[in-house]
Amino acid sequence: MNIAHLKRHEITKEFFCMLLNDNAFLVKCFIHLFIQYVHGFPPLQALVLCYFLETNSKQYNLVDKNVIEIGAGTGLVSIVASLLGALVTATDLPELLGNLQHNVLQNTKLKCKHQPRVKELSWGIDLEKNFPRSSCHFDYILAADVVYHHPFLDELLLTFDHLCQNDTVILWAMKFRLEKENQFVDRFQTLFDLEVISDFPSLNITLYKAMRKGRMKVTSSKVIV
């Protein structure tokens, strides 16, 4: 299945049916799991990111990796990452944690190598207190549908900056809507090297990989800054 050929729309039965015809086992399962057990539907960006993680699991191997999802919402991305073997911390605002905890527990208990954690994360607030850089190291930061017309884009950038260390990889699914989103990407690129790893024009969704600028790169026996 080529997701890029889908018409632009939100989550529909037609989209689910197309996923059923694909070979991505986890995505198939979650069509049923979310209908039966999950409160709320994830945004299309989350489904696209989950599909990418599963179908590119050799290149982006999450087994035993320390992963954090910011703005986890219904928790779909965190659940799929957990089932792919990651040690996941799913985060969101305090008022959303009850639903997030329910969804994560319902769909991962006794089903994954590492039981995921659910933790409060208000962007830009008490970052060092709740996620001290000396002890909180994440191999991957996952984000879907975190950039849109809201007043917390500055805080979101601060959060990316705090959580991302030299070897952390950000995988981020974004749907472009307004010029403000483009401005955020421009600001983001002052701190991070940004690479498009997959693009779905008909959905207006782009998947990015990002890493911190100025990190040390190891090539053979040479260290390059």
N, C-alpha and C positions, 0 to 999 in steps of 0.2 A: 504493500500500500504506500502511495505517495501522499503524505498529508498535505503537501503543497497544492494538490489538486482539489482539495475540499473548498467548498464555497465558504465565504466569510460568514460565520454565525456563532452563536454561543452553543453550549453543549446541548445536543439534540439526540433523539433516538437514531437519526440517520448517521450521525457521527459515531455513536456506539456500534451500530451495525457494521460500519466500515472497519472499525477496530477488530470486531469479531472475526473478520476475514483475514486478519494479519496473523503473523506467527509470534507476536509478542505475548507470551503466556501471562505475565503479570498484569498487563493492561486488560487482557480478556477477563481475568479473574476480577479485576476491580470494577468492571462494568456491573457484575453481579453483586460484589461486596458493597459497593456504594448504594445500590438500589435497596439492598436488604438491611444493611447495618449502619450506614453512615448518615449523620445528620448534616444536611447541606450538600450542595454540589460544588466541586472545585472549578476554578476558572479554566478556560481552554489552555492557557499557558501552562498550567500544572500538568494537564494531560500530555501536552507536547513534550514537556521536560521529562516526565516519567517514561514516555515512549523512547525518548532519546537515551536515557540512562540504561534502559533494559537492552535496547538494540545495539548499544555501543559499550557494553559492559566489559569487553576485553580492553578497549582503549582507556576507558575510565573505570578501572576496577575499584569498586567500593568495599571489597571484603576487608574487614578489620580496620577500615579507615575511620578516622574521627570526623564526623560530618555534622554541620549545623544548618538547619533551615531557618531563614528569617521570614517573618510574615507567613507562617505555615498554614493559617486558615483552617480548612477542614482536615489537613494533615496528609493528603494523598502523597505528596512528594516524599515526605518523611517516612511514610509507611512503605512505599516502594523501595526507597534507599535501604531501609531496615531489612526488607526481604531479600535485597541484593547483598546483604552481609555487612552493612556498615553499622558503626556505633553512632547512633543518631541522637542529636538534641533538637527537638522541635520547639520552636519559640513563637510567641505572639503576645498580644496585649493581655493583661490580666483578666479582662472580662470575657475573653475568648478561650481561656484555657480549659474550662470545663468541657466544652464540646470537643476541643482538640484532644484532650486526654481520653475521652470516651471513644472517639474514632480510632486513635492510635492503639489503645489497649484492645479494643474489640477485634482489630485486624492484624495484630502482631503477636498476641500472647501465645506462647508455645509454638510459634511459627517461624521465628528468626533466631539467628545466632546470638545477637545482642538485643536485649530489650531496650527500646528507645526511651529516652527521657523527654518529658515535657517541662518547659521552663519559661518563666516570664521574661520577655525582652521588649521593653518600650524603647524605640529607637532613640539613640542619643542620650539616654538617661541612665546614670549609675553604671556605665559600661565597665569601668575598671573594677568597681566594687563587685559586680555580679559575674563578670567574665575577665578576671585578671589575666593580663597578657603573659605573666610569668608561668602560669599553670594551665591556662586554657589555650591549647593549640589545636587548630582545626585543619585537617587535610583539604577539606572541601567546604565551601559555603554554597548552599543551594538557595535560589530565589526565583519565584514565579509571580508575576503580577504585583510587584512591589512598587513599580514606578507608574504613577498615574496622577491625575489632578488632585493632589492632596497637599496640605500645608507643611508636610514633614520631610520634604526632600533633602533639606540640609541635614536633618537628624539621621536620615537614611545613609547619606554619604559618610557621616561621622561613624556610623555603625559598621559599614563596610571597612572603613579605614582602621577601626579598632580591632575588628575580628580577624582581618587578613594579615598574616605574617608573611615572611619572605617566600615560603614554599607553599602557601595556601593557594588553591585553585578555586576561583569563583565560577559557577555555572549558573547562568541567569537567563531566564526566558522573559522576553519583553514584548508587549504589544504597543506599537506606536499609535498614539491618538492625537496629541496636540504638540505644538511647538515646545511646550514646557518640558516634555519628555526628551526632545532632542537637546535642549539646553542642559538637562541633567547628564546625558551621555557625554557631552563636551566637558563638563566639570569632572565627571568620573574619570575621564581619560587624562586629566592632569595628575592623577594619583596611580592609575593602573594602566597596564598594557592591555588593550582590548582587541579580541579577535572574534570574528563571526565564524561559528562552527556549524551552523545550520540556519537555513532561512526558509520561511514559508510565506511567500508574498501574498497569496490569496487569503491567508489568515491575518496578514499584517503582523506576524510574529517573527521575531529574530531570537536565535539562541546564541549567547555570547560565552566565551571563556575569557577570564581576566586574571591577571596576576600583578602583584605590586611592582611598580617601576623601581629600577635601581637595585633589584635583588641580585644576589650572586648566582651566576650560572656556571655549572661545571661541565666542561667539554673535555672528554678523555681525562688527561692528567692535569689540564690547565683550568685555572679558575678565572672566569671573566666577570667583571663588574659592569 
